[in-house]
Amino acid sequence: MSIEVERKFVCDAKSLKVLEEIGVCAGQCQFQDRYFDTPQFDLTLRDFWLRQRKGCWELKCPLAPVKGASATPGEPSRADTLCTRYKEITNVADIHLKLKEVLKDIFKNEEILMTESCQTLIDHQNEFWASAMNLVCFAEFTTVRRTFTFEGEGVHVDLDEADFGYSVGEIEVLLPEGGDMQAALDKIERTAKKLGVTGDQGVDGKMSVYLQRNYPAHYARLLSQNIL
Ligand code: V4E
């Protein structure tokens, strides 16, 4: 399990030029994401994001805000406004365990049925385990991604173009669990400065824009609950 810390940014011509000068282009790839939730959006309303990418399952789980990082008590810190931090689980058995924990109140009456049928599907590496948990695909899109790395920094930058007409950059650091979060946030801040990325407002990710366009009522609910 790892922790993904990232800051989204709008990549203008200036930042792209700097990126091409100081970063090492690690290549371009294309992938399709399929996001899953219950029909009532019980996962995303709890800030859990389950997806299938290149045939692999990934679950992003929220982390508590950085303690004591805000100059004004009660207000989100600069790091929390600009950066997102999620724990990533990629092993299907661990994802299943976590989902059962998150959804336990919702599945109160069906828990035994769900557990047994899912376990059998997971044991047989059957990808339909998600439908056995009443999880349905609510979003599907393709991204073309260019990745840049920085010598010795442990930071990479992705430039994403989604097929529904939205482009966004991400400065990202992957940490082992219990790794130095402040050091990761500092690296991101330094990289943002080098790229000329300024501004105190967070930038929308691909999923935020997808929800805004395709599920406006759910998007509004996520906004009002400070999940997006
Ligand atoms: C919506 C969301 C998540 C789903 C994944 O979103 P995103 O990071 O945009 O996807 P992607 O393709 O860049 O994933 P990667 O390849 O980096 O793993 S995970 C968390 N959220 C919520 C969220 C948020 N609250 N704020 C912002 C700016 N982005 C996402």
Residues whose N, C-alpha, C, O or C-beta is under 5 A from the ligand:
A	BS01	V4E	K8 W49 K60 T84 V203 D204 G205 K206 M207 S208 I227 L228
